[in-house]
Amino acid sequence: MTTPLPIVAVVGPTATGKSDLGVALAHAVGGEVVNADASQLYRGMDIGTAKLTVAEREGVPHHLLDVLDVRDEASVAAYQRDARAAIAAIRERGNVPIFVGGSGLYLRAALDDLRIPPTDAAVRARWEERLDQLGPDALHRELTAMDPKAAAQIPSANGRRVVRALEVIELTGQPFSATMPTREFVAPTVLLGLRIDRPTLRARIATRIDRMWRAGLLDEVRELDRHGLREGRTASRAIGYAQALQQLDGVLTEQQAKDETAALTRKFAKRQRSWFRPDTRIHWVEYDAPDLFEQSLAVVRATDVSSRP
């Protein structure tokens, strides 16, 4: 009897080639890809998220792409439910789930022992109003006073995560840090990380953004706007989409929109690095290694699935 292969996750900063590696590995091990990029959950958000086209997927089944309307709000809890259902269905077919993406918390929700705390729209709205009034630094100081451990792990600039932590503290009466994920897989899993130096990543980001505008990002955003993009709390804030909307409104020139998108993408990549760097379970491989695929496949096949990590 063949030893089953582990769940695979290809992680790392944006613009490093994760999607292509995921497809290649799927061909080699009988895999099906599960999207782990929060923005690629949305129908119609294709160019600005570098979503693989149907042709580029090369016949490999892809899951959790195009499952939300732009007016819907993505949530970690819904993603956890749907991702774990996808894992079960893929395993039932005798195939290997291969997660691909750089949304760190979504990956942890799918793969690690993470219990999602409750949420309340009214409580969250109240904290979001305070965020708008006071700014993220002030709210982060409040979080520091209530839960120093959580505050130490949440960047002050990440206003949405600060709000979420304060919401949970209010609802549960417990520190948010008590609900933060442990680094313990719920099933045997191998994490493959694509490593890249900063100057090269910066150049790749710039190239990708130029390509997005040339490929018709503005037309894509015009169409999404007709379908309620501005009403979506999550989709309308996505990097590139918010800037394209501002360009369409005449607030930004094209160059300003592209420059702002590039700056925000670089900051996002920095946050991704900070998220993944402490995870010692990740097997890091150079993004442009001549034998990237061979190295990655060897790690997958060598992973012991006979016991939990």
C-alpha positions in Angstrom: 0.0 0.0 0.0 1.4 3.4 -0.9 2.1 5.7 2.0 -0.2 8.8 1.7 1.5 12.1 1.1 1.0 15.0 3.5 -1.0 18.1 2.8 1.3 20.6 1.0 1.3 24.3 1.4 3.4 26.6 -0.9 3.9 29.9 1.0 5.9 33.1 1.0 5.8 36.7 -0.2 3.8 37.8 -3.2 5.3 37.7 -6.7 7.6 34.7 -6.0 6.0 32.1 -8.3 4.0 30.1 -5.7 1.1 29.4 -8.1 3.3 27.9 -10.8 5.1 25.7 -8.3 1.7 24.5 -6.9 0.6 23.4 -10.4 3.8 21.6 -11.0 3.6 19.7 -7.7 0.0 18.8 -8.4 0.9 17.2 -11.6 3.7 15.2 -9.9 1.8 13.9 -6.9 -1.8 13.8 -8.0 -2.7 17.0 -6.3 -5.5 19.5 -6.3 -4.8 23.1 -5.5 -6.6 25.0 -2.7 -6.4 28.8 -2.9 -4.9 30.5 0.1 -5.0 34.1 -1.2 -7.8 36.1 0.4 -8.3 38.4 -2.7 -8.5 35.4 -5.1 -11.7 34.3 -3.3 -13.5 37.0 -5.2 -15.2 36.5 -8.6 -13.9 38.9 -11.2 -10.8 39.9 -9.3 -8.4 38.3 -11.7 -5.8 40.7 -13.1 -5.1 42.5 -9.9 -4.6 39.3 -7.9 -2.5 37.5 -10.5 -5.0 34.7 -10.5 -4.0 31.9 -12.8 -6.1 31.7 -15.9 -7.9 28.4 -16.7 -5.2 27.6 -19.3 -2.4 28.3 -16.8 -4.0 25.8 -14.3 -3.1 23.1 -16.8 -6.1 21.0 -16.0 -5.3 20.8 -12.3 -8.5 21.3 -10.2 -8.4 24.6 -8.2 -10.7 25.2 -5.2 -11.8 28.3 -3.3 -11.3 30.6 -6.3 -14.2 32.8 -7.3 -16.4 31.8 -4.4 -17.3 35.3 -3.2 -19.1 38.3 -4.7 -17.2 41.6 -4.4 -19.9 42.8 -2.0 -19.2 39.9 0.4 -16.9 40.1 3.3 -14.2 37.4 3.5 -13.8 35.9 7.0 -11.2 33.5 8.5 -14.0 31.4 10.0 -15.7 30.8 6.7 -12.4 30.1 5.0 -11.5 27.6 7.7 -14.8 25.7 7.2 -14.5 25.7 3.4 -10.8 24.8 3.3 -11.2 21.9 5.6 -14.2 20.7 3.6 -12.0 20.9 0.5 -9.3 18.9 2.2 -11.7 16.1 3.1 -13.2 16.0 -0.4 -9.7 15.9 -2.1 -8.6 13.1 0.3 -11.8 11.2 -0.4 -10.8 11.3 -4.1 -7.4 9.9 -3.2 -5.6 13.1 -4.1 -3.2 15.5 -2.3 -4.4 18.9 -1.1 -1.9 21.6 -2.1 -2.5 25.0 -0.6 -1.0 27.9 -2.5 -1.0 31.5 -1.3 0.4 34.1 1.0 -2.5 34.9 3.4 -0.9 33.7 6.5 -3.8 33.7 8.9 -6.0 31.9 6.4 -3.3 29.2 6.0 -3.1 28.8 9.8 -6.9 28.6 10.1 -6.9 25.8 7.5 -3.9 23.8 8.6 -3.2 24.5 12.3 -5.2 24.0 15.5 -6.9 27.3 15.4 -10.3 27.9 17.2 -12.1 30.9 15.8 -13.4 33.2 18.5 -16.9 34.7 18.3 -17.8 37.9 16.4 -20.4 40.6 16.7 -21.1 43.1 14.0 -22.3 45.8 16.4 -19.2 45.5 18.7 -16.9 45.4 15.7 -18.5 48.5 14.2 -18.1 50.4 17.4 -14.3 49.6 17.5 -14.0 50.4 13.8 -15.5 53.8 14.5 -12.9 54.4 17.2 -10.3 53.3 14.7 -11.5 55.9 12.2 -11.6 58.6 14.9 -8.3 57.8 16.8 -6.2 55.9 14.3 -4.5 52.5 14.6 -1.7 53.6 16.9 -4.1 54.8 19.6 -6.1 51.6 19.4 -2.9 49.6 19.5 -2.0 51.3 22.8 -5.4 50.3 24.2 -4.8 46.7 23.1 -1.3 46.9 24.8 -3.0 47.8 28.1 -5.5 45.0 27.8 -3.4 42.2 26.3 0.3 42.9 25.9 1.0 39.5 24.5 -1.4 40.0 21.6 -0.3 43.6 21.0 3.3 42.4 20.7 2.3 40.1 17.9 0.0 42.4 16.0 1.6 45.4 14.1 0.2 48.7 15.1 -0.4 49.6 11.5 -2.7 46.6 11.0 -5.9 48.3 12.2 -8.2 45.5 11.2 -6.4 43.0 13.3 -6.2 45.4 16.3 -10.0 45.9 16.0 -10.5 42.2 15.9 -8.5 41.6 19.0 -10.4 44.3 20.9 -13.7 42.9 19.7 -12.8 39.4 21.0 -11.6 40.7 24.3 -14.9 42.6 24.8 -17.0 39.6 23.7 -15.2 36.9 25.7 -13.7 38.7 28.6 -10.5 36.8 27.9 -7.2 37.9 26.3 -7.2 37.7 22.5 -3.8 36.0 22.8 -5.5 33.0 24.3 -7.2 32.4 21.0 -4.1 32.9 18.8 -3.1 29.8 16.8 -0.5 27.3 18.0 2.0 25.9 15.5 0.4 22.5 15.6 -0.9 20.9 12.4 -4.3 19.3 12.5 -3.0 16.7 9.9 0.4 15.8 8.5 1.5 18.8 6.5 4.6 20.1 4.8 5.2 23.8 4.3 7.3 25.0 1.4 8.5 28.6 1.4 9.8 30.5 -1.5 12.7 32.8 -0.5 13.7 35.9 -2.5 16.0 38.8 -1.8 14.5 42.2 -1.4 15.9 44.0 -4.4 14.7 41.3 -6.7 11.3 41.2 -5.1 11.0 44.9 -5.4 11.8 44.6 -9.2 9.3 41.8 -9.6 6.6 43.7 -7.9 7.2 46.7 -10.2 7.1 44.5 -13.2 3.9 42.8 -12.1 2.1 46.1 -11.5 3.1 47.4 -14.9 1.8 44.2 -16.4 -1.5 44.5 -14.5 -2.3 47.9 -15.9 -1.3 46.9 -19.4 -3.5 43.8 -19.1 -6.6 45.8 -18.4 -6.9 46.3 -14.7 -8.9 49.5 -15.1 -11.4 47.7 -17.3 -11.7 44.9 -14.8 -12.3 47.4 -12.0 -14.9 49.3 -14.0 -16.8 46.1 -14.5 -16.5 45.2 -10.8 -17.7 48.7 -9.9 -20.9 48.0 -11.8 -21.3 44.9 -9.6 -20.9 46.7 -6.3 -17.1 46.7 -5.7 -17.4 49.9 -3.6 -20.0 48.3 -1.4 -17.6 45.5 -0.4 -15.7 46.2 2.8 -12.9 43.7 1.9 -12.7 43.7 -1.9 -12.8 47.5 -2.3 -9.7 47.8 0.0 -7.6 45.2 -1.9 -4.3 46.6 -3.0 -4.4 47.7 -6.6 -8.2 47.8 -6.7 -8.5 50.7 -4.3 -5.9 52.6 -6.3 -7.6 51.8 -9.6 -10.9 53.1 -8.2 -9.2 56.3 -7.3 -7.7 56.6 -10.8 -11.1 56.1 -12.3 -12.5 58.8 -10.0 -9.7 61.2 -11.1 -8.2 61.3 -7.6 -4.9 59.7 -8.8 -3.1 59.7 -12.1 -2.2 56.4 -13.5 1.4 56.8 -12.4 0.3 57.7 -8.9 -2.0 54.8 -8.7 0.8 52.4 -9.9 3.3 53.9 -7.5 0.9 53.7 -4.5 0.1 50.1 -5.4 3.8 49.2 -5.6 4.5 50.8 -2.2 1.6 49.0 -0.5 2.5 45.7 -2.2 6.1 46.1 -0.8 4.7 46.7 2.6 2.4 43.7 2.3 5.4 41.5 1.2 7.3 42.7 4.3 4.3 41.7 6.5 4.3 38.3 4.8 7.9 37.8 5.5 7.4 38.8 9.2 4.5 36.3 9.4 6.2 33.3 7.9 9.8 33.9 9.2 9.2 32.7 12.8 7.6 29.4 11.6 10.4 26.9 11.9 8.4 24.2 10.2 8.8 25.9 6.8 11.3 24.4 4.3 12.7 27.4 2.5 13.8 27.1 -1.1 15.2 29.9 -3.3 12.5 31.0 -5.7 14.8 30.8 -8.7 16.7 27.7 -7.8 17.4 25.7 -11.0 16.1 22.6 -9.2 13.3 24.3 -7.3 10.7 21.7 -8.4 13.0 18.8 -7.6 13.9 20.2 -4.2 10.3 20.8 -3.3 9.1 17.4 -4.5 11.9 15.7 -2.5 10.7 17.5 0.7 7.1 16.4 0.1 8.0 12.8 -0.5 10.4 12.6 2.4 7.8 13.9 5.0 6.8 11.3 7.5 3.0 11.1 7.7 3.0 8.2 10.1 2.7 10.5 13.1 1.4 14.0 13.8 4.0 16.7 13.7 
